[in-house]
């Protein structure tokens, strides 16, 4: 058993010893690709979304140096016909690129350290088949496979770490891609030495122009997870089961960590955040709390037309349509706001609807990250508006309509074009932005169905919160009185019937032609 060659199943055993969510169905998908033209899989997703757990699982399953039956018997994979066929069937080479970077003094030497380290273990395991002076890993693998008539399975964890850590070193990046091409595009002979390969990373495979640098890989990512979407993170069913077993409030879990939505499997949650909340019985910012907000701030502050407007619109609960196809799959080649927003999808800061091509801030955890990121560096006015939103909520609850009018005037006066609204939709964005921190204690729903129609905004109190529910109707060039009448005429309280003893009706109008105070607000208690 080595560090890189056939490293055993202990890592997965430790995972199984804790609270384990069965994701072994991924193995059956990989099994279907073994010894086929699509045997190379790259599955990218954000930090702490279970990439290394999946890599350890696959290593334990395929590694021929150990017996892993006890770890997998009874799990989902054991019910598939491919289970026994490939269980502990291959020599596995496992490369954790972040590990090699951490133990190498100079990042420019990482590739030579990788090849030297793995070749040394291959030479120890197969002394008759690896030359003493061999320096090319692909050659060593090919020679061993030819002599033994056995195949290797390659696992590369955090494959894109060099692109992230040496983002301005083009020569190193090109050398790294040549190294990978040697492993995976070495012609028929090299392909015959590999049963398959699995790479994890945050970024999809680097593009040059419109072409991928490694065209033989089947790629799955946050923008196109396809049939692997249930393995991006935890599904809603899995989270609900965890909450039930551990007596954790599922509704709170959903508010905090839901929001990544995929066509095939609906909601997907950040695994690390969910498991931390289950363990600690506390809901807070776990995922983004593990790194500085400076990286997010640096991206959203880039000087691209429309980027700031897009961020402000999403802070206000909006969704922004973008084009993801031109993104070069790295963290330096930005040509538009869409490139920046696409990167934020892959980093986990934005959710993405593939059907509509829209991005959005997915949940309460990420909303907090954006609030922290918009401090300073040209965001001072927005940060001030977000900081004052808690006071605004309290003045609303206190039925202080004048204070609400003043706060909305301040938001409207910000030098951001998306807030210079000319319809009820952009007014809704401004109002949601003004009440930004209300999402800490409310679920905010746009176009909320109730009674005979839809209310523009509904603020539904989180469980156990001693807060009134709010129904907010917005008008443009009409009257706040008319907004209140519409709420009452359409019986908008119907869907909030359990809150009728503590329900506030809020009518807001913006009069574009008024040369004085343009916002008017009326707040009434439902009776």
Secondary structure, DSSP 8 states (H G I E B T S, - for coil): --SSBS--SHHHHHHHHS-----THHHHHHHHHTTSTT-EEEEE--TTSSHHHHHHHHHHHHBTTS--HHHHTTSGGGGSTTHHHHTT-BEEEEEEHHHHHHH-SSGGGHHHHHHHHHHHHHHHH-TTTS-TT---HHHHHHHHHHHH---EEEEEETTTHHHHHTTT-HHHHHHHHHHHHHHHSSHHHHHHHEEEEEEEESS---EETTEESSTTSEEE-SS--GGGGGGTSEEHHHHHHHHHHHT--HHHHHHHH--EEETTTEEEE-HHHHHHHHHHT--S--SGGGS-THHHHHHHTS--TTHHHHHHHHHTT--EE---TT--SSSS---SHHHHHHHHHHHTSSEEETTTTEEE--SHHHHHHHHHHTSSTT-HHHHHHHHTHHHHHHHHHTT-HHHHHHHHHHHHTSS-GGGS--SHHHHHHHHHHHTGGGGGTEEEEEEEEETTEEEEEEEEE-TT----EEEEEEEESS-HHHHHHHHHHTTTTGGGGGGTTSEEEEEEEE-TT-SS--EEEEEEE--
